[in-house]
Amino acid sequence: MRKKLRKWTEQEVLILREYYESEGSSCSARFGFTHSRRTIVNKARKLGLCCNKSVRGRLVWQNPEYKKMQSTSHKNSEALAVSTNKWSIQEDAIIREYYPIEGSECGKRLDRTSFAIWARARILGVSCTKPRKGRAYTEEEKQRVSSFHKIYQNLPEVREAKSWRFSGENHPRGMKGKHLSKETKKKISNFHKGKKLTKEHKLKIGKANTGPNNGQWRGGIKNYPYPQGWKDDLKDAIRKRDEHRCGLCSGFMKREGYRIPVHHIDYNKDNLDPLNLICLCGSCHAKTNTNRTYWISYFRAMMQESVGAA
């Protein structure tokens, strides 16, 4: 069944008579979009109304380029000032001349939309040589962008805003208190399986995580020398005291060619007090490199208990 058309009210006819001449079919907004543009145009024709709104195809020859083209071709043509949606020969000539350089922006010269210019250029077989948005940056542009971001990202205001924006409940993904499901973990693991980093990539990662860039950087204390009293005799005495067992996992580490490492509880190389030394295996010794305040209090309490028991 065909839908019945909505009848025009007297108020709508009055609005159409008042605004159609100046606004054309765009006055549909005044009706609350209850009538389409086509119905408004048909009703205006029945009422004998015409729109005085400037049509997109109107040409105004003001620039010297247009005057030159006007003098060279179609001197007696009346299409230069006639308002029509049809494409004239002059418009096609302008598109052929300016579209390869300006692209759809040459629509400003013709008072046409960018889509109309693009569609007409396709029909005429004209392509635009203007660089697109996705063009590659030059080295100078890359240096400018990188220098700007380095200065901007290190501003204290920006760092505080970022820390607040991506912390806790403010995080856009909202992962606080949530855990990944087994399926997502499998997807992540399968995605990274079989991928190998190149040597250049490994070197870049190594350089980015060495020295002051590393989160565990302590000011280069690794190169600080041990005192003269730090000798094998002292280490062997601590190993005998602890019975060659790890103070954390209590694993027995007496093997041929292997000596269990001796750890400084307060991380001070100069402190050679036996109560400040304890045996730790390799894996447990690596654990103590992080959260040092916790491990200092943990091992000190352990040593006090052992001394009290003794």
Buried (B, 14 or more C-beta within 10 A) or exposed (E): EEEEEEEBEEEBEEBBEEBBBEBBBBBBEBBEEEBEEEBBBEBBEEEEBEBEBEEBBBBEBEEEEBEEBBEEEBEEEEBBEEEEEEBBEBBBBBBEBBBBEBBBBBBEBBBBEEEBBBEBBEEEEBEBEEEEEEEEEEEEEEEEEEEEEEEEEEEEEEEEEEEEEEEEEEEEEEEEEEEEEEEEEEEEEEEEEEEEEEEEEEEEEEEEEEEEEEEEEEEEEEEEEEEEEBEEEBBEEBBEEBEBBBBBEEBEBEEEEEBBBBBBBBBEEEEBEEEBBBBBBEEBBEEBEEEBEEBBEBBBEBBEEBEEEE
